[in-house]
Amino acid sequence: MLAANRLLLHDRAGVGQAVLGAQQLGVAALSPPLALDPGGRLLAPGRPAGEQAPALLRCTLEQPHCEQFSARLAGSSIDALAVNPLDGNVFVADSAAGELLKLNSQGELLARAAVPLPAEPVLQLDSGLLLVNSAGAPTISVLRYEDDAFGEQLDEIVPQPLAEATSRYAAIRDFLPLGDQWWVIFERR
């Protein structure tokens, strides 16, 4: 958990284990979104100590230390993150640029796609697909994430009948697939 520029580390039962301040991690600031890679390292936007430009940082928490994850993200806004637990590929949504980016676990850019994104995108990986809340509609876009077809829309998930949803809701703020059901937070009109 990130609070007041400190990471609060808890075990699975919710018992506090440690508090790591930005200074201990060697950074000036950290901010959401947060994600963990398959090795348990934290990925978060932030600013390395002594630097002015923000970057996506990869932090080791056992021996607290953060470093820039990828120079390829310089100038990108990190509005949403998702990590593939199988191969460590990292997916980034930059809503200001209207882009999705795919990087390998070493931070090398694999693919980039222009995609309409909401101001506050949410990325989820589910069953080999990349899911993102749609821009301008209370729906969830289903995208491919293979390098050669990255960002190509396959389908759209409509959690409620579309006519009813569009008359009552402006957008989907957050969502979570859970088996064959969905938890969805709508933004009212």
Secondary structure by P-SEA (a helix, b strand, c coil): cccccbbbbbccccccccccccccccccccccccccccccbbbbbccccccccccccccccccccccccccccccccccbbbbccccbbbbbbbccccbbbbbccccccccccccccccbbbbbbcccbbbbbbccccbbbbbbcccccccccccccccccaaaaaacccccccccccccbbbbbbbcc
